[in-house]
Amino acid sequence: MCRFSSGVKPREQEKSYYFVGSAVALDDVRESVNRSEDGSESKVVVSTLKLIKPVDPELYRHLTGKSAL
C-alpha cells in the first residue's frame, strides 16, 4: 500500500493520508532517521516507489493542485 502526504504541513496532531494505489519498491531502499523540531527521532525507511497503476487524474489534481500530464 502506498500513502501520499500532500506536502502541506498538517496542523498539530492532524494528519491526512490518501490511498493512491499499490506500489513496488525499486532497488534504492534505505533506512533513515527523521528528527522532529523537539529533537525526538523516528526510524523510517526511504524508497522510490513505482505505482502499479497511474493515479487517477482527478485525485492527482486534488492532491497537487496541478493537472495531470
C-alpha positions as CSV (number, residue, x, y, z in Angstrom):
1,M,0.0,0.0,0.0
2,C,1.2,3.5,-0.8
3,R,0.2,6.6,1.1
4,F,0.6,10.1,-0.1
5,S,1.2,13.1,2.2
6,S,0.1,16.2,0.4
7,G,3.2,18.2,1.3
8,V,1.1,20.8,3.1
9,K,2.3,20.9,6.8
10,P,-0.6,19.5,8.8
11,R,-1.9,21.3,11.9
12,E,-0.8,20.0,15.3
13,Q,-1.9,16.3,15.6
14,E,-3.8,16.4,12.3
15,K,-2.7,14.0,9.5
16,S,-4.3,13.3,6.2
17,Y,-3.5,10.2,4.1
18,Y,-4.8,9.2,0.7
19,F,-4.7,5.7,-0.8
20,V,-3.2,6.2,-4.2
21,G,-2.8,2.5,-5.1
22,S,-0.5,-0.4,-4.7
23,A,3.2,0.1,-5.4
24,V,6.5,-1.8,-5.6
25,A,9.8,-0.5,-4.1
26,L,12.7,0.0,-6.5
27,D,16.2,-1.0,-5.6
28,D,17.1,2.1,-3.6
29,V,15.6,1.1,-0.2
30,R,17.4,2.5,2.8
31,E,16.9,3.2,6.5
32,S,17.0,6.7,7.8
33,V,16.0,8.8,10.9
34,N,13.6,11.7,11.0
35,R,14.2,14.3,13.6
36,S,11.3,16.5,14.8
37,E,11.6,20.1,16.0
38,D,11.6,18.9,19.6
39,G,14.6,16.7,18.9
40,S,12.8,13.3,19.0
41,E,13.8,10.7,16.4
42,S,11.7,8.3,14.4
43,K,13.2,5.4,12.3
44,V,11.9,5.4,8.8
45,V,12.5,3.5,5.5
46,V,13.1,5.7,2.4
47,S,12.5,4.3,-1.0
48,T,11.4,5.3,-4.5
49,L,8.1,3.6,-5.3
50,K,6.5,2.8,-8.6
51,L,2.7,2.6,-8.6
52,I,1.2,-0.5,-10.2
53,K,-1.5,1.7,-11.9
54,P,-1.3,5.5,-12.6
55,V,-3.0,7.8,-10.1
56,D,-6.5,8.9,-11.3
57,P,-6.1,12.4,-12.9
58,E,-8.8,13.9,-10.6
59,L,-7.1,12.6,-7.5
60,Y,-3.8,13.9,-8.7
61,R,-5.2,17.3,-9.3
62,H,-6.9,17.3,-5.9
63,L,-3.6,16.3,-4.2
64,T,-1.2,18.6,-6.1
65,G,-3.4,21.4,-7.4
66,K,-1.9,20.7,-10.9
67,S,-3.4,19.0,-14.0
68,A,-2.1,15.5,-14.7
69,L,0.2,15.3,-17.8
